[in-house]
């Protein structure tokens, strides 16, 4: 039986200031042995920013859409917002709860659609990274807030970090926000900020979903795609 896990990211620090934004939730999946490759489309999208590529992974790249044949990510848009201007409701009392948010804290909100196209079950949570730049310098960013919703906004949900993340049965399609904290003095400093890349590490897929983030891999195989999807925005 598979159970939820958190994965630590180990990307390197490069010129200027560089700290990854990582969604602190959970992704579940399975095992395909694959040989890491760097395809021509990735060369065109990433260029000299190879630091965004997770070592030991295969890579799938796209402009607005990226898919490894299991999960398809469609990027729509992004914007920066200050906490006091967000119609936001938290659904947890841990360190991502309301008391952790200062009224002037700045966030990056990325609007995406997730589609399960692989014919199996999966849960999506951890594994997201946002790469924000100001000119030629990477911007230092912090954590990602989860277990929240935007009641009067479409879409109105954020990926949860409870019960194994967001469960996606075969064919499921969900619109949502990725919600990243940004280390900047105030919202005015974001005028020159640009989201360069959005990445997702697909670490698990398949199995029989048992609920609560658990999977049975005995009757339906679980695989580990070990593919990083990279969207150049």
C-alpha positions as CSV (number, residue, x, y, z in Angstrom):
1,X,0.0,0.0,0.0
2,X,1.4,3.4,-0.9
3,X,1.1,6.2,1.6
4,X,1.5,10.0,1.2
5,X,5.0,11.3,1.3
6,X,6.8,14.7,1.0
7,X,9.7,15.1,-1.3
8,X,12.6,17.4,-0.7
9,X,13.9,19.4,-3.7
10,X,17.5,19.9,-4.2
11,X,18.0,22.4,-6.9
12,X,21.1,24.5,-6.9
13,X,21.6,28.2,-6.3
14,X,22.9,30.2,-9.3
15,X,24.0,33.7,-10.1
16,X,22.2,36.4,-8.2
17,X,19.6,35.3,-5.8
18,X,17.9,32.0,-6.4
19,X,15.6,30.1,-4.0
20,X,12.9,27.8,-5.3
21,X,9.2,28.1,-4.7
22,X,8.0,24.6,-3.8
23,X,4.4,23.5,-3.2
24,X,4.5,21.8,0.2
25,X,2.0,19.1,-0.5
26,X,1.9,15.5,-1.6
27,X,2.2,13.6,-4.9
28,X,1.7,9.8,-5.2
29,X,2.7,7.5,-8.0
30,X,4.6,4.5,-9.6
31,X,7.7,3.3,-11.5
32,X,8.7,3.5,-15.2
33,X,12.5,3.1,-15.6
34,X,13.4,5.9,-18.1
35,X,16.6,7.3,-19.4
36,X,16.9,11.0,-18.7
37,X,16.9,13.0,-21.9
38,X,16.9,16.7,-22.9
39,X,14.8,17.1,-26.1
40,X,15.1,19.9,-28.6
41,X,11.8,21.5,-27.5
42,X,13.3,21.8,-24.0
43,X,16.5,23.3,-25.4
44,X,14.4,25.9,-27.2
45,X,12.3,26.8,-24.1
46,X,15.0,26.6,-21.4
47,X,17.9,27.9,-23.3
48,X,20.7,28.7,-20.8
49,X,18.5,28.2,-17.8
50,X,19.2,24.5,-17.4
51,X,19.2,25.0,-13.6
52,X,15.4,24.6,-13.8
53,X,15.9,20.9,-14.8
54,X,15.7,18.4,-11.9
55,X,18.8,16.1,-12.0
56,X,18.0,12.5,-12.8
57,X,14.6,13.2,-14.5
58,X,13.4,13.0,-18.0
59,X,12.0,16.3,-19.3
60,X,8.9,17.3,-21.2
61,X,8.6,21.0,-22.1
62,X,6.0,23.2,-23.6
63,X,4.8,26.8,-23.9
64,X,1.4,26.8,-22.4
65,X,0.8,23.0,-22.2
66,X,3.1,20.2,-21.1
67,X,2.2,16.5,-20.8
68,X,4.1,13.3,-20.0
69,X,1.2,11.2,-21.3
70,X,-0.1,10.7,-17.8
71,X,-0.8,14.3,-16.5
72,X,-1.4,17.3,-18.7
73,X,-0.7,20.8,-17.3
74,X,-2.3,23.7,-19.1
75,X,-1.0,27.1,-18.0
76,X,-3.4,30.1,-18.3
77,X,-1.9,33.1,-16.5
78,X,-0.4,34.5,-13.3
79,X,-0.5,37.6,-11.2
80,X,0.9,39.0,-8.0
81,X,-1.3,40.1,-5.2
82,X,-1.1,41.4,-1.6
83,X,-2.8,39.4,1.1
84,X,-5.2,42.1,2.2
85,X,-6.6,42.3,-1.3
86,X,-7.3,38.6,-1.6
87,X,-10.7,37.1,-0.9
88,X,-9.0,34.1,0.7
89,X,-10.2,31.4,3.2
90,X,-7.7,29.0,4.8
91,X,-8.9,25.6,5.8
92,X,-6.2,24.6,8.3
93,X,-4.9,25.9,11.6
94,X,-1.3,24.9,11.1
95,X,1.5,27.2,10.0
96,X,-0.2,27.9,6.7
97,X,-3.3,29.2,8.5
98,X,-4.6,32.7,8.7
99,X,-2.3,33.7,11.6
100,X,0.7,33.1,9.3
101,X,-0.3,35.7,6.8
102,X,0.6,39.3,7.2
103,X,-1.9,41.8,5.5
104,X,0.9,43.1,3.3
105,X,2.4,39.8,2.4
106,X,2.9,39.3,-1.4
107,X,1.8,36.2,-3.3
108,X,2.2,34.8,-6.8
109,X,-1.0,33.1,-8.0
110,X,-0.7,30.8,-11.0
111,X,-3.9,29.7,-12.8
112,X,-3.6,26.2,-14.3
113,X,-5.7,23.2,-15.4
114,X,-4.7,19.7,-14.5
115,X,-6.0,16.8,-16.6
116,X,-5.4,13.1,-15.9
117,X,-4.9,11.6,-19.4
118,X,-3.0,8.4,-18.5
119,X,-6.0,6.2,-17.8
120,X,-5.0,5.4,-14.2
121,X,-5.4,7.0,-10.7
122,X,-3.1,9.6,-9.3
123,X,-2.9,12.3,-6.5
124,X,-1.1,15.6,-7.1
125,X,0.3,17.7,-4.4
126,X,4.1,18.3,-3.9
127,X,6.5,18.7,-6.8
128,X,5.7,22.2,-8.1
129,X,8.3,25.0,-8.5
130,X,7.9,28.5,-9.8
131,X,10.9,30.4,-11.2
132,X,10.5,34.2,-10.9
133,X,13.0,36.7,-12.3
134,X,13.5,40.4,-12.2
135,X,15.5,41.1,-15.3
136,X,18.5,38.8,-15.2
137,X,18.3,38.0,-11.5
138,X,16.2,35.3,-9.9
139,X,13.9,36.4,-7.1
140,X,14.1,34.9,-3.7
141,X,10.8,33.3,-2.8
142,X,9.4,31.4,0.1
143,X,6.8,28.7,0.6
144,X,3.5,27.8,-1.0
145,X,0.2,28.1,0.9
146,X,-2.2,25.3,0.7
147,X,-5.6,24.1,2.0
148,X,-7.2,27.4,1.0
149,X,-9.9,28.6,-1.4
150,X,-11.0,31.8,-3.1
151,X,-14.8,31.7,-2.6
152,X,-15.7,34.4,-5.1
153,X,-13.1,33.6,-7.7
154,X,-12.9,31.2,-10.6
155,X,-11.2,28.9,-10.2
156,X,-11.8,28.8,-6.4
157,X,-9.4,26.2,-5.0
158,X,-5.7,25.6,-4.2
159,X,-4.0,22.1,-4.2
160,X,-4.5,20.6,-0.7
161,X,-1.8,19.0,1.4
162,X,-4.2,16.7,3.2
163,X,-5.3,13.2,2.4
164,X,-2.5,12.7,-0.1
165,X,-3.1,15.8,-2.1
166,X,-5.6,16.3,-4.9
167,X,-7.0,13.0,-6.1
168,X,-7.5,12.7,-9.8
169,X,-9.4,9.7,-11.2
170,X,-8.9,8.7,-14.8
171,X,-10.1,11.6,-17.1
172,X,-10.4,14.1,-14.3
173,X,-9.9,17.8,-15.2
174,X,-9.6,20.4,-12.5
175,X,-9.0,24.2,-12.7
176,X,-7.1,25.6,-9.7
177,X,-4.5,28.1,-8.4
178,X,-0.9,27.4,-7.4
179,X,-0.3,29.9,-4.5
180,X,3.3,30.9,-3.8
181,X,4.7,33.3,-1.2
182,X,7.1,35.9,-2.6
183,X,9.9,37.6,-0.6
184,X,9.6,41.2,-1.6
185,X,9.2,44.4,0.5
186,X,5.8,45.3,-1.0
187,X,3.6,44.8,-4.1
188,X,5.2,47.7,-5.9
189,X,8.5,45.8,-6.2
190,X,6.8,43.2,-8.4
191,X,6.3,45.5,-11.4
192,X,9.4,44.1,-13.1
193,X,8.9,40.5,-11.8
194,X,8.2,37.8,-14.4
195,X,7.3,34.1,-14.0
196,X,9.8,32.5,-16.3
197,X,9.0,28.8,-15.7
198,X,6.5,26.6,-13.9
199,X,7.7,23.0,-13.3
200,X,6.2,19.9,-11.9
201,X,8.0,16.6,-11.0
202,X,5.7,13.7,-11.8
203,X,6.8,11.2,-9.2
204,X,4.0,8.7,-9.0
205,X,1.1,7.3,-11.0
206,X,-1.3,4.3,-11.0
207,X,-2.6,1.8,-8.4
208,X,-6.0,1.4,-6.9
209,X,-7.1,4.4,-4.8
210,X,-8.1,3.5,-1.3
211,X,-8.9,7.0,0.0
212,X,-7.0,9.2,2.3
213,X,-4.0,9.3,0.0
214,X,-3.4,5.6,0.1
215,X,-3.0,3.3,-2.9
216,X,-2.9,-0.4,-3.4
217,X,-0.3,-1.4,-6.0
218,X,-1.0,-5.2,-6.0
219,X,-3.9,-5.4,-8.4
220,X,-3.2,-2.3,-10.5
221,X,0.5,-1.5,-11.0
222,X,2.0,1.7,-9.5
223,X,4.7,3.4,-11.5
224,X,7.3,6.1,-11.0
225,X,7.3,8.3,-14.1
226,X,10.3,10.4,-12.8
227,X,9.4,13.1,-15.4
228,X,9.7,16.8,-15.0
229,X,7.3,18.9,-16.9
230,X,8.6,22.4,-17.7
231,X,6.4,25.2,-18.9
232,X,8.0,28.3,-20.3
233,X,5.7,31.3,-19.7
